[in-house]
Amino acid sequence: MSPSAKITSITSSISYPFTSFIYFFGRSIVIPAYFSSIKVSGLENFPQEGPVVIAPTHRSRWDGIMVGYTFGRPVIGRDPRFMVTVNEMNGFQGWFIRQFGGFPIDPDQPSIAALRHGLDLLQAHEVLVIFPEGDVMRDRYVQYLKPGFARLAIQAQKKLKTGPAIKVVPVALDYGCEVPKQGCEIHVKIGCPLSATDYPGPTKKAAANLSSDLKVALNGLLEHATLNPEVTTSVSS
């Protein structure tokens, strides 16, 4: 058994009232000061209840902050939990992520403990954020998705057996440039959720099909360089 596969205890929790303050501070001061325009479309696609996997593109270290801005408790009334790569859990950044219920995973060799904790969260009908590309990518379009996220969703669905389906929500974080810089625009584009119950059969095959459909959905969202103003909502503090 490889070191990353060892079973060690992994837990996560939300640190109140710290997170409440950070949501307010970030939404009202930090993010509006950095971006010249913040637009969100498709928020009506987000499931109101049940287990949810938010699956965003990963182009910048701003991505986690923008996911919190879009899907944090002030917006959806629930606390998204972040499954992030181990290299993002070091130092102050790692401490900060843990306050929001974040926990680490090695996308190349995911530990049993990390996968089990993710399964437990979905079985408890939590909202789980997983960046399926694994790490920051500079290509505009999605080239490859790590297989672990889809297997996790399929395995959790099989364990649930009854109750609401696990919904996988594609989210395109479109900065309009390769590397976000101060004064740029950000468009958060939320697609229609994929249901894990629509992928029956052996886990490996079902996960591959789910991953393929998510890639298509994410790239479809990214194809539109500008948002239709009739369906765009500017999120304010």
Buried (B, 14 or more C-beta within 10 A) or exposed (E): EEEBEEEEEBEBEBEEEEBBEBBEEBBEEEBBEBBEEBBBBBBEBBBEEBBBBBBBBBBBEBBBBBBBBBBBBBBBEBBBBBBBBBEBBEEEBBEBBBBBBBBBBBBEEBBBBBBBBBBBBBBEBBBBBBBBBBEBBEEBEBEEBBBBBBBBBBBBBBEBEEEBBBBBBBBBBBBEEEEBEEEBBBBBBBBEBBBBBEBEEEBEEBBBBBBEBBBEBBBEBBEEEEBEEEEBEEBEE
